[in-house]
Every structure is written in C-alpha cells, then in structure tokens.
Amino acid sequence: MNTRYQCLACGAPIPLDDINVATDVALCRACGRTSAFSLLQAAVDTASSMGEPPRGIRIERDFMGGGTTLTYKRMQPFVWILIPFTLIWSGGSMGGIYGTQILKRAFDWKMSLFGLPFLFGTVVLLTVILLGLFGKRRITLQHGSGSVFHGIGRLGRTRRFTYSRDARVSFRKATMQRNNVPTEEIVVTGAGSTFALCATLPDEPKRFVAGWLQREIARGS
Ligand SMILES: [Zn+2]
C-alpha cells in the first residue's frame, strides 16, 4: 500500500492502518515510536516547500557551531485594526482622564487612580502593536539547547529549553484563545520535559516551524 506519511523519527512509511486520526496518533512499526498524526501531516505539507519557507521566515545554518536558526519577521495584519481601536480607546480614556488634568493643571488623585487600568491597557495595546509591526521571533537550536526570542531588535524575552535527539514535536491546544477559538501551540517533548512555543504565530508559519523543529532535532542539530 502506498502512503505519503513517514515516521518522523526513522523515515519509514506509515500505512493508514497504523494511523488513528481521532486520537492523533501514528504508530511506526519499523522503530516502534509514535508520532502525532497532525505533525506527520504538517511535515508532508511543509516537505514540498522546505526549499522556500512561508513569507517572513528565514533559516540560517551556522556551519562553524553546528547550530541552526529560524527567524520569523512579518508585519501582522491585525495591527491595522488595532491601531485605530487604540487611538479611539486609549486616546479617549487617556485624554479624558489625564489630558484634562494636565490642561487644568490640577491633579485629581481619584481620577488618576480610576485611570490606572486604562493606562495599563494602553501600555499593553501599544506593546502588542509594536510587536505586530516590528517584532521578530528567533528560534535557535544548537546541540540540545534551544532558545526562543520574541521581541523588537534586542529588546524582548528569551526562553530556553533543552532537547534530546529523540524529542518529539507535536501540537496541542494552547490556553490562550484567538477570537474565542483556542489556538494550537507547538510542544517539544523530551525525557521528562515539555516546552511549548509559538502559540500566537499564524497557522502557516506555525506548521512550517513545527516541521522544521522535528527535522532539525531528529538530524541532531
Ligand atoms: Zn519509525
């Protein structure tokens, strides 16, 4: 029987009989390992386009150090909705609460206290907008230690994780939601450790990143 699904660990073909779509499990009888079926599918989807990643993704290989880096940088379309919203919401609340105080040159602590949540919301909104406009994600894999950076320029947050060569990459439902739909995050599962990443990435680059992670980890990057 001809199948297009391959074991992510050893590359052996996996017949459809050994795939349970409902439980998202695929069993490889050649090596005895199981993989998430959704990931096999992601691997198939990205395998053909591995030479040309989705827009915004750049892959660099460090031949000296033996590591590899994936950078995702692309303006997120949601900022064009968020910018006018923030102008109205923050402009209105900030102007009304703090602007009037500045104009009157009179400090009103009750009003200022009342405005703190709006101030906090404005800071969050501006951060999200800036990340959507100029933010980048950089995932680095090097000999069992990985890092994920998300930020602007050099300003941002880096999270680190470790992995072994037999670590598995799969998808799971993230706790955060987008438009009331739970998003999926990528998880790297190794011996006793689980690391989740990329929950907020759009679907297409997310699937590519998952396929890339599994391939690079399996080949020993
Ligand atoms: Zn296998």
py3Dmol code that shows the C-alpha trace and the ligand (Angstrom):
import py3Dmol

protein = """\
ATOM      1  CA  MET A   1       0.000   0.000   0.000  1.00  0.00           C
ATOM      2  CA  ASN A   2       1.287   3.389  -0.979  1.00  0.00           C
ATOM      3  CA  THR A   3       1.377   6.025   1.723  1.00  0.00           C
ATOM      4  CA  ARG A   4       2.685   9.518   1.818  1.00  0.00           C
ATOM      5  CA  TYR A   5       3.134   9.575   5.591  1.00  0.00           C
ATOM      6  CA  GLN A   6       6.569   8.912   7.003  1.00  0.00           C
ATOM      7  CA  CYS A   7       7.791   8.294  10.527  1.00  0.00           C
ATOM      8  CA  LEU A   8       9.393  11.480  11.800  1.00  0.00           C
ATOM      9  CA  ALA A   9      11.970   9.526  13.771  1.00  0.00           C
ATOM     10  CA  CYS A  10      13.229   6.969  11.271  1.00  0.00           C
ATOM     11  CA  GLY A  11      11.608   7.937   7.986  1.00  0.00           C
ATOM     12  CA  ALA A  12       9.843   4.598   7.431  1.00  0.00           C
ATOM     13  CA  PRO A  13       6.495   4.842   5.633  1.00  0.00           C
ATOM     14  CA  ILE A  14       3.455   4.558   7.921  1.00  0.00           C
ATOM     15  CA  PRO A  15       0.397   2.879   6.410  1.00  0.00           C
ATOM     16  CA  LEU A  16      -3.001   4.430   7.049  1.00  0.00           C
ATOM     17  CA  ASP A  17      -3.964   1.375   9.149  1.00  0.00           C
ATOM     18  CA  ASP A  18      -1.471   2.480  11.785  1.00  0.00           C
ATOM     19  CA  ILE A  19      -2.846   5.992  11.988  1.00  0.00           C
ATOM     20  CA  ASN A  20      -5.617   6.944  14.381  1.00  0.00           C
ATOM     21  CA  VAL A  21      -6.869  10.326  13.291  1.00  0.00           C
ATOM     22  CA  ALA A  22      -9.326  10.661  16.193  1.00  0.00           C
ATOM     23  CA  THR A  23      -6.634  10.313  18.847  1.00  0.00           C
ATOM     24  CA  ASP A  24      -3.982  11.977  16.679  1.00  0.00           C
ATOM     25  CA  VAL A  25      -1.559   9.074  16.988  1.00  0.00           C
ATOM     26  CA  ALA A  26       0.508   7.369  14.283  1.00  0.00           C
ATOM     27  CA  LEU A  27       2.475   4.234  15.090  1.00  0.00           C
ATOM     28  CA  CYS A  28       5.671   3.347  13.269  1.00  0.00           C
ATOM     29  CA  ARG A  29       6.135  -0.419  13.245  1.00  0.00           C
ATOM     30  CA  ALA A  30       9.706  -0.059  11.994  1.00  0.00           C
ATOM     31  CA  CYS A  31      11.024   1.684  15.112  1.00  0.00           C
ATOM     32  CA  GLY A  32       8.088   1.347  17.498  1.00  0.00           C
ATOM     33  CA  ARG A  33       7.738   5.084  18.104  1.00  0.00           C
ATOM     34  CA  THR A  34       4.511   7.026  17.944  1.00  0.00           C
ATOM     35  CA  SER A  35       4.085  10.478  16.481  1.00  0.00           C
ATOM     36  CA  ALA A  36       1.266  12.970  16.465  1.00  0.00           C
ATOM     37  CA  PHE A  37      -0.638  12.476  13.227  1.00  0.00           C
ATOM     38  CA  SER A  38      -1.193  16.229  12.898  1.00  0.00           C
ATOM     39  CA  LEU A  39       2.560  16.617  12.831  1.00  0.00           C
ATOM     40  CA  LEU A  40       3.044  13.975  10.120  1.00  0.00           C
ATOM     41  CA  GLN A  41       0.565  15.948   8.098  1.00  0.00           C
ATOM     42  CA  ALA A  42       2.384  19.190   8.824  1.00  0.00           C
ATOM     43  CA  ALA A  43       5.603  17.523   7.732  1.00  0.00           C
ATOM     44  CA  VAL A  44       4.001  16.457   4.458  1.00  0.00           C
ATOM     45  CA  ASP A  45       2.639  19.967   3.957  1.00  0.00           C
ATOM     46  CA  THR A  46       5.983  21.612   4.520  1.00  0.00           C
ATOM     47  CA  ALA A  47       8.237  18.995   2.938  1.00  0.00           C
ATOM     48  CA  SER A  48       7.438  20.129  -0.579  1.00  0.00           C
ATOM     49  CA  SER A  49       8.042  23.766   0.279  1.00  0.00           C
ATOM     50  CA  MET A  50      11.050  23.181   2.517  1.00  0.00           C
ATOM     51  CA  GLY A  51      13.246  24.907  -0.052  1.00  0.00           C
ATOM     52  CA  GLU A  52      11.103  28.014   0.156  1.00  0.00           C
ATOM     53  CA  PRO A  53       9.674  28.735   3.606  1.00  0.00           C
ATOM     54  CA  PRO A  54       6.477  30.769   4.012  1.00  0.00           C
ATOM     55  CA  ARG A  55       6.855  34.527   3.725  1.00  0.00           C
ATOM     56  CA  GLY A  56       8.642  36.073   6.648  1.00  0.00           C
ATOM     57  CA  ILE A  57      10.681  33.010   7.573  1.00  0.00           C
ATOM     58  CA  ARG A  58      14.416  32.889   7.136  1.00  0.00           C
ATOM     59  CA  ILE A  59      16.611  29.964   8.025  1.00  0.00           C
ATOM     60  CA  GLU A  60      20.297  30.232   8.713  1.00  0.00           C
ATOM     61  CA  ARG A  61      22.712  27.467   9.440  1.00  0.00           C
ATOM     62  CA  ASP A  62      25.808  28.034  11.488  1.00  0.00           C
ATOM     63  CA  PHE A  63      28.317  25.709   9.869  1.00  0.00           C
ATOM     64  CA  MET A  64      31.012  26.515  12.407  1.00  0.00           C
ATOM     65  CA  GLY A  65      28.939  25.976  15.530  1.00  0.00           C
ATOM     66  CA  GLY A  66      26.663  23.377  14.014  1.00  0.00           C
ATOM     67  CA  GLY A  67      23.504  25.173  15.080  1.00  0.00           C
ATOM     68  CA  THR A  68      20.587  26.444  13.087  1.00  0.00           C
ATOM     69  CA  THR A  69      18.353  29.481  13.447  1.00  0.00           C
ATOM     70  CA  LEU A  70      14.883  30.239  12.194  1.00  0.00           C
ATOM     71  CA  THR A  71      13.760  33.852  12.160  1.00  0.00           C
ATOM     72  CA  TYR A  72      10.172  34.904  11.606  1.00  0.00           C
ATOM     73  CA  LYS A  73       9.556  38.556  10.949  1.00  0.00           C
ATOM     74  CA  ARG A  74       6.464  39.804   9.266  1.00  0.00           C
ATOM     75  CA  MET A  75       4.052  42.614   9.845  1.00  0.00           C
ATOM     76  CA  GLN A  76       0.876  41.163  11.298  1.00  0.00           C
ATOM     77  CA  PRO A  77      -2.301  42.384   9.563  1.00  0.00           C
ATOM     78  CA  PHE A  78      -4.200  42.678  12.880  1.00  0.00           C
ATOM     79  CA  VAL A  79      -2.313  45.912  13.647  1.00  0.00           C
ATOM     80  CA  TRP A  80      -4.419  47.740  11.049  1.00  0.00           C
ATOM     81  CA  ILE A  81      -7.479  47.022  13.202  1.00  0.00           C
ATOM     82  CA  LEU A  82      -5.693  47.525  16.489  1.00  0.00           C
ATOM     83  CA  ILE A  83      -4.171  50.924  15.657  1.00  0.00           C
ATOM     84  CA  PRO A  84      -7.486  52.766  15.066  1.00  0.00           C
ATOM     85  CA  PHE A  85      -9.026  50.950  18.033  1.00  0.00           C
ATOM     86  CA  THR A  86      -6.171  52.024  20.289  1.00  0.00           C
ATOM     87  CA  LEU A  87      -6.335  55.603  19.015  1.00  0.00           C
ATOM     88  CA  ILE A  88     -10.006  55.819  19.936  1.00  0.00           C
ATOM     89  CA  TRP A  89      -9.976  53.768  23.149  1.00  0.00           C
ATOM     90  CA  SER A  90      -6.690  54.977  24.585  1.00  0.00           C
ATOM     91  CA  GLY A  91      -6.914  58.440  23.117  1.00  0.00           C
ATOM     92  CA  GLY A  92     -10.361  58.888  24.618  1.00  0.00           C
ATOM     93  CA  SER A  93      -9.631  57.457  28.027  1.00  0.00           C
ATOM     94  CA  MET A  94      -6.138  58.896  28.398  1.00  0.00           C
ATOM     95  CA  GLY A  95      -7.188  62.298  27.081  1.00  0.00           C
ATOM     96  CA  GLY A  96     -10.290  62.388  29.237  1.00  0.00           C
ATOM     97  CA  ILE A  97      -8.669  61.210  32.439  1.00  0.00           C
ATOM     98  CA  TYR A  98      -5.153  62.623  32.303  1.00  0.00           C
ATOM     99  CA  GLY A  99      -5.353  65.160  29.497  1.00  0.00           C
ATOM    100  CA  THR A 100      -7.954  67.264  31.282  1.00  0.00           C
ATOM    101  CA  GLN A 101      -5.873  67.235  34.464  1.00  0.00           C
ATOM    102  CA  ILE A 102      -2.837  68.433  32.548  1.00  0.00           C
ATOM    103  CA  LEU A 103      -4.870  71.126  30.824  1.00  0.00           C
ATOM    104  CA  LYS A 104      -6.354  72.306  34.095  1.00  0.00           C
ATOM    105  CA  ARG A 105      -3.006  71.878  35.834  1.00  0.00           C
ATOM    106  CA  ALA A 106      -4.876  70.247  38.688  1.00  0.00           C
ATOM    107  CA  PHE A 107      -4.004  66.788  39.941  1.00  0.00           C
ATOM    108  CA  ASP A 108      -7.036  64.709  40.825  1.00  0.00           C
ATOM    109  CA  TRP A 109      -5.863  61.558  42.559  1.00  0.00           C
ATOM    110  CA  LYS A 110      -9.267  59.842  42.448  1.00  0.00           C
ATOM    111  CA  MET A 111      -9.492  60.339  38.720  1.00  0.00           C
ATOM    112  CA  SER A 112      -5.868  59.306  38.247  1.00  0.00           C
ATOM    113  CA  LEU A 113      -6.416  56.128  40.238  1.00  0.00           C
ATOM    114  CA  PHE A 114      -9.540  55.383  38.229  1.00  0.00           C
ATOM    115  CA  GLY A 115      -7.474  55.778  35.063  1.00  0.00           C
ATOM    116  CA  LEU A 116      -4.759  53.281  36.005  1.00  0.00           C
ATOM    117  CA  PRO A 117      -6.426  50.278  34.324  1.00  0.00           C
ATOM    118  CA  PHE A 118      -6.780  52.363  31.164  1.00  0.00           C
ATOM    119  CA  LEU A 119      -3.136  53.343  31.401  1.00  0.00           C
ATOM    120  CA  PHE A 120      -2.164  49.692  31.822  1.00  0.00           C
ATOM    121  CA  GLY A 121      -4.404  48.671  28.909  1.00  0.00           C
ATOM    122  CA  THR A 122      -2.822  51.360  26.737  1.00  0.00           C
ATOM    123  CA  VAL A 123       0.686  50.107  27.514  1.00  0.00           C
ATOM    124  CA  VAL A 124      -0.369  46.528  26.645  1.00  0.00           C
ATOM    125  CA  LEU A 125      -2.044  47.630  23.402  1.00  0.00           C
ATOM    126  CA  LEU A 126       0.969  49.692  22.340  1.00  0.00           C
ATOM    127  CA  THR A 127       3.292  46.762  23.072  1.00  0.00           C
ATOM    128  CA  VAL A 128       1.140  44.405  21.004  1.00  0.00           C
ATOM    129  CA  ILE A 129       1.041  46.928  18.139  1.00  0.00           C
ATOM    130  CA  LEU A 130       4.813  47.453  18.188  1.00  0.00           C
ATOM    131  CA  LEU A 131       5.413  43.694  18.250  1.00  0.00           C
ATOM    132  CA  GLY A 132       2.955  43.259  15.366  1.00  0.00           C
ATOM    133  CA  LEU A 133       4.738  45.920  13.345  1.00  0.00           C
ATOM    134  CA  PHE A 134       8.398  45.310  14.114  1.00  0.00           C
ATOM    135  CA  GLY A 135       8.513  42.160  16.221  1.00  0.00           C
ATOM    136  CA  LYS A 136      10.504  39.122  15.344  1.00  0.00           C
ATOM    137  CA  ARG A 137      10.816  35.605  16.631  1.00  0.00           C
ATOM    138  CA  ARG A 138      14.071  33.752  16.555  1.00  0.00           C
ATOM    139  CA  ILE A 139      14.369  30.074  17.340  1.00  0.00           C
ATOM    140  CA  THR A 140      17.847  28.682  17.738  1.00  0.00           C
ATOM    141  CA  LEU A 141      18.807  25.031  18.031  1.00  0.00           C
ATOM    142  CA  GLN A 142      22.304  24.028  18.941  1.00  0.00           C
ATOM    143  CA  HIS A 143      23.388  20.636  20.208  1.00  0.00           C
ATOM    144  CA  GLY A 144      20.500  20.022  22.553  1.00  0.00           C
ATOM    145  CA  SER A 145      19.893  23.534  23.768  1.00  0.00           C
ATOM    146  CA  GLY A 146      17.276  25.691  22.177  1.00  0.00           C
ATOM    147  CA  SER A 147      16.124  29.248  22.663  1.00  0.00           C
ATOM    148  CA  VAL A 148      13.134  31.240  21.560  1.00  0.00           C
ATOM    149  CA  PHE A 149      13.370  35.021  21.368  1.00  0.00           C
ATOM    150  CA  HIS A 150      10.349  37.252  20.842  1.00  0.00           C
ATOM    151  CA  GLY A 151      10.817  40.987  20.750  1.00  0.00           C
ATOM    152  CA  ILE A 152      11.941  44.034  18.814  1.00  0.00           C
ATOM    153  CA  GLY A 153      15.590  44.479  17.947  1.00  0.00           C
ATOM    154  CA  ARG A 154      17.427  43.235  21.006  1.00  0.00           C
ATOM    155  CA  LEU A 155      14.614  44.142  23.362  1.00  0.00           C
ATOM    156  CA  GLY A 156      12.442  41.205  24.230  1.00  0.00           C
ATOM    157  CA  ARG A 157      12.099  37.936  26.011  1.00  0.00           C
ATOM    158  CA  THR A 158      14.219  34.839  25.541  1.00  0.00           C
ATOM    159  CA  ARG A 159      13.119  31.442  26.781  1.00  0.00           C
ATOM    160  CA  ARG A 160      15.444  28.483  26.793  1.00  0.00           C
ATOM    161  CA  PHE A 161      14.838  24.773  26.607  1.00  0.00           C
ATOM    162  CA  THR A 162      16.788  21.590  26.209  1.00  0.00           C
ATOM    163  CA  TYR A 163      16.040  18.653  23.962  1.00  0.00           C
ATOM    164  CA  SER A 164      17.455  15.306  23.091  1.00  0.00           C
ATOM    165  CA  ARG A 165      17.666  13.820  19.648  1.00  0.00           C
ATOM    166  CA  ASP A 166      14.602  11.640  20.227  1.00  0.00           C
ATOM    167  CA  ALA A 167      12.456  14.561  21.413  1.00  0.00           C
ATOM    168  CA  ARG A 168       9.069  14.728  19.772  1.00  0.00           C
ATOM    169  CA  VAL A 169       7.388  17.750  18.295  1.00  0.00           C
ATOM    170  CA  SER A 170       3.608  17.946  18.292  1.00  0.00           C
ATOM    171  CA  PHE A 171       0.694  20.329  18.569  1.00  0.00           C
ATOM    172  CA  ARG A 172      -1.628  20.810  21.495  1.00  0.00           C
ATOM    173  CA  LYS A 173      -4.378  23.224  22.374  1.00  0.00           C
ATOM    174  CA  ALA A 174      -2.998  26.355  23.971  1.00  0.00           C
ATOM    175  CA  THR A 175      -4.616  28.002  26.950  1.00  0.00           C
ATOM    176  CA  MET A 176      -4.928  31.281  25.085  1.00  0.00           C
ATOM    177  CA  GLN A 177      -7.695  31.880  22.610  1.00  0.00           C
ATOM    178  CA  ARG A 178      -7.967  33.885  19.433  1.00  0.00           C
ATOM    179  CA  ASN A 179     -11.465  35.088  18.521  1.00  0.00           C
ATOM    180  CA  ASN A 180     -12.820  32.603  21.070  1.00  0.00           C
ATOM    181  CA  VAL A 181     -11.145  29.739  19.226  1.00  0.00           C
ATOM    182  CA  PRO A 182      -8.386  28.002  21.187  1.00  0.00           C
ATOM    183  CA  THR A 183      -5.118  28.252  19.316  1.00  0.00           C
ATOM    184  CA  GLU A 184      -2.601  25.483  18.993  1.00  0.00           C
ATOM    185  CA  GLU A 185       0.896  25.679  20.302  1.00  0.00           C
ATOM    186  CA  ILE A 186       3.931  23.650  19.324  1.00  0.00           C
ATOM    187  CA  VAL A 187       5.295  21.398  22.047  1.00  0.00           C
ATOM    188  CA  VAL A 188       8.717  19.806  22.159  1.00  0.00           C
ATOM    189  CA  THR A 189       8.517  16.760  24.400  1.00  0.00           C
ATOM    190  CA  GLY A 190      11.662  15.065  25.606  1.00  0.00           C
ATOM    191  CA  ALA A 191      12.617  12.876  28.519  1.00  0.00           C
ATOM    192  CA  GLY A 192      10.662  14.442  31.356  1.00  0.00           C
ATOM    193  CA  SER A 193      10.424  17.892  29.854  1.00  0.00           C
ATOM    194  CA  THR A 194       7.856  19.701  27.794  1.00  0.00           C
ATOM    195  CA  PHE A 195       8.387  23.060  26.145  1.00  0.00           C
ATOM    196  CA  ALA A 196       5.616  24.980  24.434  1.00  0.00           C
ATOM    197  CA  LEU A 197       6.131  27.726  21.876  1.00  0.00           C
ATOM    198  CA  CYS A 198       4.624  29.753  19.056  1.00  0.00           C
ATOM    199  CA  ALA A 199       1.009  29.815  20.282  1.00  0.00           C
ATOM    200  CA  THR A 200       0.476  33.258  18.763  1.00  0.00           C
ATOM    201  CA  LEU A 201       2.074  32.506  15.408  1.00  0.00           C
ATOM    202  CA  PRO A 202      -0.249  32.400  12.367  1.00  0.00           C
ATOM    203  CA  ASP A 203      -1.083  28.873  11.193  1.00  0.00           C
ATOM    204  CA  GLU A 204       1.052  28.629   8.071  1.00  0.00           C
ATOM    205  CA  PRO A 205       4.389  29.630   9.607  1.00  0.00           C
ATOM    206  CA  LYS A 206       3.469  27.662  12.741  1.00  0.00           C
ATOM    207  CA  ARG A 207       3.150  24.410  10.808  1.00  0.00           C
ATOM    208  CA  PHE A 208       6.370  25.140   8.998  1.00  0.00           C
ATOM    209  CA  VAL A 209       8.182  25.842  12.268  1.00  0.00           C
ATOM    210  CA  ALA A 210       6.913  22.536  13.713  1.00  0.00           C
ATOM    211  CA  GLY A 211       8.120  20.565  10.707  1.00  0.00           C
ATOM    212  CA  TRP A 212      11.454  22.364  10.768  1.00  0.00           C
ATOM    213  CA  LEU A 213      11.890  21.709  14.520  1.00  0.00           C
ATOM    214  CA  GLN A 214      11.169  18.000  14.171  1.00  0.00           C
ATOM    215  CA  ARG A 215      13.525  17.613  11.230  1.00  0.00           C
ATOM    216  CA  GLU A 216      16.370  19.566  12.798  1.00  0.00           C
ATOM    217  CA  ILE A 217      16.051  17.832  16.164  1.00  0.00           C
ATOM    218  CA  ALA A 218      15.934  14.393  14.552  1.00  0.00           C
ATOM    219  CA  ARG A 219      19.011  15.111  12.457  1.00  0.00           C
ATOM    220  CA  GLY A 220      20.919  16.218  15.550  1.00  0.00           C
ATOM    221  CA  SER A 221      21.105  19.983  15.157  1.00  0.00           C
TER     222      SER A 221
END
"""
ligand_1 = """\
1
ZN
Zn 9.939 4.903 12.832
"""
view = py3Dmol.view(width=600, height=400)
view.addModel(protein, "pdb")
view.setStyle({"model": 0}, {"cartoon": {"style": "trace"}})
view.addModel(ligand_1, "xyz")
view.setStyle({"model": 1}, {"stick": {}})
view.zoomTo()
view.show()
